[in-house]
């Protein structure tokens, strides 16, 4: 019985530590559900990583694609409207955010690609809800203009 209690305590500590590290790190590093700002549906899973003080985001999986999307773009859509090295490359596995660095309470200075239209925008990231949500603001020119999505940290 004593071993079971110790095991339960150890598991509780591990699970608690996992929850803290996922939500309370104070950094966007982790796995996120990209929620479409128009439909409210989860459209993809994005993995944000850090290297040399800069964040980058990669599309890990596309979700909730309509039959029309699949008929038009196939099972593994490509970035047909992208320029350069990303042109006609699979969206899954593609780095769509790069060069983002911490600036006070926000992360900015980088770029984000919208694979739907092939356009690259400046990006600003702000953690919300104790690190459970991420405001992703893409813009051209001034940050006051542009559009935002709220991504949800994946457990």
C-alpha positions in Angstrom: 0.0 0.0 0.0 2.9 2.3 0.8 4.4 1.8 -2.6 1.1 2.6 -4.3 0.9 5.8 -2.4 4.4 6.8 -3.4 3.7 5.9 -7.0 0.5 8.0 -7.0 2.5 10.9 -5.5 5.3 10.5 -8.0 2.8 10.4 -10.9 0.9 13.4 -9.5 4.2 15.4 -9.4 5.2 14.3 -12.9 1.8 15.2 -14.3 1.7 18.4 -12.5 5.2 19.3 -13.7 4.1 18.5 -17.3 1.2 20.8 -17.0 3.3 23.6 -15.6 6.0 23.2 -18.3 3.4 23.2 -21.1 1.4 26.2 -19.9 3.6 28.1 -17.6 6.9 28.4 -19.4 6.3 31.9 -20.4 7.4 31.1 -24.0 5.5 30.2 -27.2 7.8 27.1 -27.6 5.5 24.1 -27.9 2.7 22.6 -29.9 -0.3 24.7 -30.9 -3.7 24.3 -32.5 -4.0 26.9 -35.1 -7.6 28.1 -34.9 -9.0 29.8 -38.0 -10.1 33.4 -37.2 -13.0 33.1 -39.6 -14.5 29.6 -39.0 -13.3 29.0 -35.4 -12.2 25.5 -36.4 -8.8 24.0 -35.7 -7.0 24.1 -39.1 -3.6 22.7 -38.3 -1.1 21.7 -35.6 2.0 24.0 -35.4 5.2 23.2 -33.6 7.1 26.3 -32.4 10.8 25.7 -31.6 13.6 28.0 -30.5 17.1 28.1 -32.0 19.8 30.7 -31.1 17.2 32.9 -29.4 14.8 32.9 -32.4 11.5 31.1 -32.7 10.3 29.3 -35.8 7.0 27.5 -36.5 6.4 24.4 -38.6 3.1 22.9 -39.8 3.0 19.4 -38.4 -0.5 18.4 -39.5 -3.5 19.8 -41.4 -6.9 19.2 -39.9 -10.6 19.6 -40.6 -10.2 19.9 -44.4 -13.5 19.9 -46.3 -14.2 17.4 -49.1 -14.0 20.4 -51.5 -10.5 21.3 -50.1 -9.4 17.7 -50.6 -10.9 17.5 -54.1 -9.2 20.8 -55.1 -5.8 20.4 -53.3 -5.4 16.6 -52.8 -4.6 14.7 -49.7 -1.3 16.5 -49.2 -1.7 20.1 -50.3 1.2 22.1 -51.6 1.9 25.8 -51.4 1.2 26.6 -55.0 1.0 30.4 -54.4 4.3 30.5 -52.5 7.5 32.0 -54.0 11.0 30.8 -53.9 12.0 27.5 -52.2 8.5 27.0 -50.8 6.8 27.1 -54.2 4.9 23.8 -54.8 6.3 22.3 -51.6 4.0 20.3 -49.2 2.5 22.5 -46.5 2.8 19.7 -43.9 6.4 19.9 -42.6 6.8 23.5 -43.9 8.3 26.2 -41.8 5.8 29.0 -41.9 7.2 31.3 -39.2 10.8 32.3 -38.6 13.1 35.0 -37.1 10.8 35.8 -34.2 12.6 37.0 -31.0 11.6 38.1 -27.5 11.0 41.8 -27.1 9.7 42.5 -23.5 6.3 40.7 -23.1 5.9 39.9 -26.8 7.9 38.1 -29.5 8.3 39.9 -32.8 10.7 40.9 -35.6 10.0 37.8 -37.6 7.8 36.7 -40.5 4.9 34.4 -41.0 3.6 32.8 -44.2 0.0 32.2 -45.0 0.2 29.1 -47.2 -3.3 29.7 -48.5 -2.3 32.9 -50.4 1.5 32.6 -50.4 2.0 36.0 -48.7 4.6 36.7 -46.0 3.7 39.0 -43.2 5.4 40.5 -40.2 4.4 38.7 -37.0 3.9 39.5 -33.4 3.2 36.8 -30.8 1.6 37.5 -27.3 0.9 34.8 -24.7 -2.5 34.9 -23.1 -4.4 33.0 -20.4 -1.3 31.9 -18.5 0.4 30.6 -21.6 -2.5 28.4 -22.8 -3.3 30.7 -25.7 -1.2 32.6 -28.2 -2.3 35.7 -30.0 -0.6 35.5 -33.5 -0.9 38.9 -35.2 0.2 39.1 -38.9 0.5 42.5 -40.5 2.1 44.6 -43.2 3.5 47.9 -42.2 2.1 48.8 -38.8 1.1 46.3 -36.1 -2.1 48.3 -35.6 -3.3 46.9 -38.9 -3.5 43.3 -39.8 -5.3 40.2 -38.5 -5.0 38.0 -35.5 -5.6 34.4 -34.7 -5.7 32.9 -31.2 -3.9 29.6 -31.1 -4.5 27.1 -28.3 -1.7 25.2 -26.7 -2.0 21.5 -27.4 -1.9 19.3 -24.2 
